[in-house]
Amino acid sequence: MISFRLSVFCAAALFAARVLAVTPDTPWPARERHNGEELRPSGHELKDIRRWPAEPESPPGPLDPARFRMALAALCQGWAPTGAVGRLGDSVREAAAEASVDPFLLGALVYRDSRCKPELHTRFGIGLLQIQPHMVAANVHGSNLVYQVRAGEVWTEKTRPLPRGALYLGLLKQVRHNLRVGAAVLGMWQDQHPDIDQAFPASVPHRTAVAHFGWGDVVRGTVGEDRAFIARRRLLEHYLGTQPVPHLSPLGISVVSPLEGAPRVAPSGPGEDRDQGARAHRGLDIDANVGEPVLSLADGVVAFAGFDMPGRVAAMQVPAQELARTPRPEMGPGGLFVCVRHEVGILSCYMHLAKYRVHVDDRVKAGDRLGAVGRSGTKHASSHLHLQVYVNGHIVNPAPILGPELVIPPKDNVAHDVAMRSKRLRLREERRARRTAQKEAAAAKP
């Protein structure tokens, strides 16, 4: 009973603090998403959000339903049953049309937030769009979403229709209901952005209302926004049937992005510490989700497909058709990987895969699918593609080879700066320890 009263008192005190914090410029308490703890921004933040190019426009005119279903199914493949994904595409289009929001953005949020799983219930939210009822509960009045937009110096009321029982947990796990509520909420954030950035100036710089859809009134990070737009670009590419266009690299071969939806963010590059400085990072880590297609960056021949083994043991080659039947050993840092040999002594390797679909000696073209992103061989890192490139047996940095139009290099990322500062600190401590040891050894001599 005491703990219950204490929790009620704390909740009331927190609510009072929020209400007292409201000013004429902040006409409501800040809406925010909770996960039981304070949400924290990812370390993969860009130092300057202007580094992103302008996002592509959606195609004009009515959407082709069959092509949109196919495009969304390509993103959701492996996460939801094929038949359900087909119906999901129609529901996304209908909800987007009802709320007058971009169907490609709404579909991208379905992928980003739930991986297309309607009944997903996490500490972040409920259903396809991970809606957290308490974050928008104050705006729900019966069958309307009621909110304020700024007109000059005053805030005026605006409404959007909602389905009945908008925030009922059981209904939010239903596809059409969740999409209709989520599309209306997305429309609300679009109507209020950027006015709420002035009303709640604690937000970090961000680009669009998508950041608010994830965080609420105060945006604390931009990685979620970046990933939503990467998913939207992937969805557009599948809808339009866009094929990667190779461009000439400094190595003299034509290359494409090894992942769909370029440009992609590379938060980590060669030379960073791994295993507390026991080894140096040898490749480029490109942020990606588990299951994303991994593509050959250039024409070539598959030179290896198998497991990286720990220690100094040679990597174990496993044919693609035997992969599912082969017991997975303890792996080295590269995990499951594929290497492709290109022209003039160039070799590219794609690591941490979840699976691969190619065989040694297969000929591949630039943009051909090699496998899927995974976390094999990693210890603590989130999912990503680790890309290594060799020229005549010498490892080189892949970022300049791909170019800034395909990959945003580590130097533009906060995480890389943190890693390099940590490395400099470690090296300084090691030099200091060596000098101390040398002095002690000299003092100990007779």
C-alpha positions, 0 to 999 in steps of 0.5 A, spaced: 500 500 500 505 504 501 509 503 495 502 504 491 501 511 494 508 513 493 508 511 486 501 515 485 504 521 489 510 521 484 506 520 478 502 526 481 508 530 482 511 529 475 504 531 472 504 537 476 512 539 474 510 538 467 504 543 468 508 548 471 513 548 466 508 550 461 509 557 458 505 561 453 510 559 448 509 551 450 501 551 450 501 544 453 505 539 457 511 536 452 508 529 449 513 524 450 515 517 448 517 512 454 520 505 455 520 505 462 527 509 462 529 515 459 529 514 452 536 515 449 539 517 442 543 513 438 551 514 438 550 513 430 548 521 430 550 525 424 554 531 426 550 535 421 543 533 419 544 537 412 549 532 410 543 528 407 541 530 400 534 532 399 529 526 399 526 523 392 519 525 391 513 520 391 511 519 384 505 523 381 498 520 380 494 514 383 498 509 386 498 502 382 496 497 388 499 491 385 506 495 385 505 498 392 503 491 395 510 488 391 514 494 394 512 493 401 512 486 401 520 486 399 521 490 405 517 486 409 520 479 407 522 475 412 518 478 417 511 477 416 507 472 412 507 473 404 499 473 404 498 478 410 504 483 407 500 483 400 493 486 404 498 490 408 500 494 402 492 496 401 491 498 408 497 502 408 495 506 401 488 507 404 490 509 411 495 514 408 489 517 403 484 518 409 489 522 412 493 525 406 500 523 408 505 520 404 503 512 403 511 511 402 513 514 408 507 511 412 509 504 409 517 506 411 514 507 418 511 500 418 517 497 417 522 501 421 517 501 427 515 494 427 518 490 421 511 489 419 508 485 425 501 487 427 501 484 434 508 487 436 507 490 443 513 492 446 515 497 451 516 503 446 508 502 443 503 497 440 502 494 433 505 496 426 506 503 428 508 502 435 503 507 438 504 509 445 497 511 447 499 515 453 503 520 448 497 522 444 492 521 449 491 528 451 489 529 444 484 524 443 477 526 444 472 521 442 473 520 435 477 526 433 484 527 434 484 535 437 491 539 437 493 546 436 497 549 430 500 556 430 497 562 426 501 568 427 502 569 434 496 565 437 495 557 437 488 555 433 485 548 434 485 543 428 481 536 428 482 530 424 478 524 424 479 517 428 476 510 428 472 509 434 476 506 440 482 509 437 487 508 443 484 501 445 490 496 446 486 490 443 484 494 437 491 497 436 493 490 434 489 490 428 492 492 422 487 497 419 485 500 426 493 501 427 494 504 421 488 509 421 490 512 428 498 512 426 496 516 419 492 521 423 498 522 428 503 523 423 498 528 420 498 531 426 505 532 427 506 534 420 501 540 421 505 542 428 512 542 425 516 546 425 512 550 430 513 546 436 520 546 435 519 553 437 515 552 442 519 546 445 526 549 443 530 543 447 530 539 441 536 537 437 536 539 430 532 535 425 529 535 419 521 533 419 515 531 423 518 524 422 522 525 428 516 527 432 513 521 431 518 517 434 520 522 440 514 526 441 515 534 442 522 534 444 526 530 439 533 527 442 536 524 436 535 523 429 537 516 427 530 514 427 528 519 422 534 517 418 532 510 418 525 512 416 527 515 410 532 510 408 526 505 408 522 510 404 527 510 399 528 503 399 520 502 398 520 507 392 526 503 389 522 497 389 515 501 387 519 504 381 523 498 379 529 502 380 536 499 378 542 501 381 547 505 376 554 504 377 559 509 377 566 509 376 570 509 382 578 511 384 580 504 383 578 504 376 572 499 376 564 501 376 561 500 383 554 501 386 552 501 393 552 494 397 545 496 400 539 499 398 536 506 399 543 510 398 546 514 401 547 510 407 551 512 414 557 509 416 558 510 423 565 506 424 571 506 419 578 502 419 583 504 424 578 504 430 579 500 436 576 493 437 576 488 443 579 494 448 585 495 443 587 488 442 586 489 434 584 494 429 578 495 425 579 493 418 573 495 414 567 500 414 561 499 418 555 501 414 548 501 419 543 496 416 537 492 419 537 485 420 535 481 413 536 487 408 539 485 402 547 485 401 549 487 394 555 486 390 558 493 389 561 491 382 562 485 377 566 479 379 566 472 381 565 469 388 571 467 391 569 465 398 562 464 402 563 461 409 564 462 416 570 466 419 573 462 424 576 464 431 584 465 432 588 464 427 584 458 424 583 459 416 576 461 414 571 455 413 568 455 406 560 452 406 556 451 400 550 455 400 545 449 399 549 446 405 548 452 410 542 451 413 544 443 415 551 445 417 552 446 425 554 453 426 561 453 430 564 459 434 565 464 429 571 469 429 569 477 428 567 477 421 562 471 422 558 469 416 561 472 410 562 472 402 568 475 398 567 477 391 573 478 386 573 484 381 578 486 376 585 488 377 586 485 384 580 488 387 577 483 393 570 485 397 568 482 403 561 482 406 561 480 413 556 479 419 551 476 414 545 472 417 545 468 410 548 468 403 545 465 397 551 465 392 556 459 391 564 460 390 565 461 382 558 464 381 559 470 376 555 476 379 554 483 377 554 490 380 547 490 385 546 482 385 544 480 391 549 476 395 546 475 402 542 478 408 545 483 413 545 479 420 549 480 427 554 473 426 560 474 429 559 481 433 559 481 440 555 487 442 554 491 436 547 492 433 546 490 426 550 492 420 554 490 414 562 490 415 565 491 408 572 490 407 576 492 400 583 489 398 587 491 393 593 486 391 592 483 398 592 490 401 586 493 405 584 499 403 578 504 406 572 503 402 568 509 403 572 513 398 571 508 393 564 508 394 563 515 394 559 520 398 553 519 394 553 512 396 555 512 403 556 518 409 563 517 411 565 516 419 568 522 419 561 525 419 558 521 424 559 522 432 560 515 434 567 515 430 569 521 433 568 518 440 571 512 438 578 516 435 578 520 442 578 513 446 583 510 442 588 517 443 586 516 450 588 509 450 595 510 446 596 516 451 595 511 457 599 506 454 605 511 453 605 513 460 605 506 462 611 505 458 615 511 461 613 509 468 615 502 467 622 504 464 623 509 469 622 504 474 627 499 471 632 504 471 631 506 478 632 498 480 638 497 476 644 497 481 
